Amino acid sequence: MPDLPKEPEPRDPTAGAAPREPTAEELRGLRLLRALVTVLTATMIAGIAAIVVLLYLRLPGGATASAPPTPALPPALPGAIALPEGARAQAVTAGPGWWAVVTGAGDILLYDAEGTLLRRIAAEELAAD
């Protein structure tokens, strides 16, 4: 077989040529891109810092961890009200002309404004309803 002539290899037009200078529009685009990347980086750093601070404040043992709650003091009773022997006030509420006292046993004592016991509702009565 006869030797066929070889095709010339395609040449890269930029091979061996000096790199071209970017145009003014490309430079503006690169500056904008650089500014956007910088803003994105700063935003990410601020976001991560905020997450770390929130985790520190919200997780147990953080800066907001409070002491165990102190036991509640018994509520203040008006001077006219005298509780039955052995009863201890758990909660007190007032209405127009009456007082209601919830005892530690769960009983509800209703008093008038002068401190006279009007009614005693036992905890057993409440459970039956």
C-alpha positions, 0 to 999 in steps of 0.5 A: 500500500502506498503511503498516504500523506498525513493530515496536518495536526490542528494547532491550538491558536492560543498555544505559544501565544501570550495570555490575553488581557481581560477586558474592562467588562470582565474586570468589573465582573470579577470585582463584583464576584470578589465582593459577593464572595467576601459578603457571603463569607462574612455572612456565614461567619456571623451565622455560625457565631450566632448559632454557637452563641444560641447553643451556648445560651439554650443548652443545659449548663449554659449561661442561662442555667438557673438554680433549682427553683426555691420552694414556694412560700405559703400564700398570704392569708387575710388576717380575718381568715383562720384555717382549721387545725392542721390545714396549710394553705396551698393557694389563695384566691379572692372574688367580690366578697369571698375568699377561697383557700386550697389546702395541702390536702386538696380541700377547698375552703370558701370564706366570706369577706369577714373570714367566716367559713362558708363551705368546705369542699373535700378532695373526695367530693371533687374526685367523685364529680 
